[in-house]
Amino acid sequence: MSGVAAAAAPDLEGLDPVFAGVVVRRAADQVEFFQDRNKRWAFHCTDVGYHLLARLLHAASPVLGRGLHSSTSQLNLSGV
């Protein structure tokens, strides 16, 4: 196993809600993940891929949160 998989499994808690259900551990060393918004087409990887995906989702969550916050703060919703 590589050094990436040897580390403790990353926690997928606290991610942006858009990532809910994107990465699912099915069994030991069997991970399913989706790249499409509607989660129709599943892809599969091992623990090494799981660790990389978890790191990606953790890095992307704050970016999505800042983008959404800055977009909504510029909206003029008066009269809606």
C-alpha positions as CSV (number, residue, x, y, z in Angstrom):
1,M,0.0,0.0,0.0
2,S,1.2,3.5,-0.7
3,G,1.9,6.2,1.9
4,V,-1.4,7.9,1.0
5,A,-3.5,4.8,2.0
6,A,-1.4,4.1,5.1
7,A,-2.8,7.3,6.8
8,A,-6.0,7.2,8.8
9,A,-9.1,7.4,6.7
10,P,-10.1,11.0,6.2
11,D,-13.4,12.1,7.7
12,L,-16.0,13.2,5.2
13,E,-17.9,15.3,7.8
14,G,-18.2,19.0,7.4
15,L,-18.1,19.1,3.7
16,D,-20.2,21.4,1.6
17,P,-23.7,19.9,1.2
18,V,-23.2,19.7,-2.6
19,F,-20.8,16.8,-1.9
20,A,-23.4,14.7,0.1
21,G,-23.2,11.1,-1.2
22,V,-20.5,11.8,-3.7
23,V,-18.0,9.4,-2.1
24,V,-19.4,6.2,-0.5
25,R,-17.3,3.4,1.0
26,R,-19.0,0.1,0.1
27,A,-16.6,-2.3,1.7
28,A,-12.9,-2.5,2.8
29,D,-10.9,-1.1,-0.2
30,Q,-14.1,-0.7,-2.3
31,V,-15.2,2.9,-2.8
32,E,-17.8,4.3,-5.2
33,F,-17.8,7.9,-6.3
34,F,-19.8,10.1,-8.6
35,Q,-18.6,12.9,-10.9
36,D,-22.0,13.9,-12.2
37,R,-24.5,16.1,-10.4
38,N,-27.4,13.6,-10.5
39,K,-25.2,10.7,-9.3
40,R,-26.2,8.4,-12.2
41,W,-22.8,7.1,-13.3
42,A,-20.7,5.5,-10.5
43,F,-17.0,5.1,-10.6
44,H,-14.9,2.9,-8.4
45,C,-11.6,3.1,-6.7
46,T,-9.6,1.7,-3.8
47,D,-8.6,3.3,-0.5
48,V,-5.8,5.3,-2.3
49,G,-8.4,7.0,-4.5
50,Y,-10.7,7.5,-1.5
51,H,-7.9,9.4,0.4
52,L,-7.2,11.6,-2.7
53,L,-11.0,12.3,-3.2
54,A,-11.4,13.2,0.4
55,R,-8.6,15.6,0.3
56,L,-10.0,17.2,-2.9
57,L,-13.5,17.6,-1.3
58,H,-12.1,19.1,1.8
59,A,-10.1,21.6,-0.3
60,A,-13.0,22.4,-2.5
61,S,-15.6,22.9,0.3
62,P,-14.3,26.3,1.6
63,V,-14.0,27.5,-2.0
64,L,-17.6,26.7,-2.8
65,G,-18.8,28.3,0.5
66,R,-16.9,31.5,-0.2
67,G,-18.2,31.6,-3.8
68,L,-21.8,31.1,-2.8
69,H,-21.5,33.6,0.0
70,S,-20.1,36.3,-2.2
71,S,-22.6,35.6,-5.0
72,T,-25.6,35.8,-2.7
73,S,-24.4,38.8,-0.8
74,Q,-24.4,40.8,-4.1
75,L,-28.0,39.9,-5.0
76,N,-30.7,42.5,-4.7
77,L,-33.6,40.5,-3.3
78,S,-35.8,43.5,-2.4
79,G,-39.3,43.2,-3.6
80,V,-39.0,39.4,-4.0
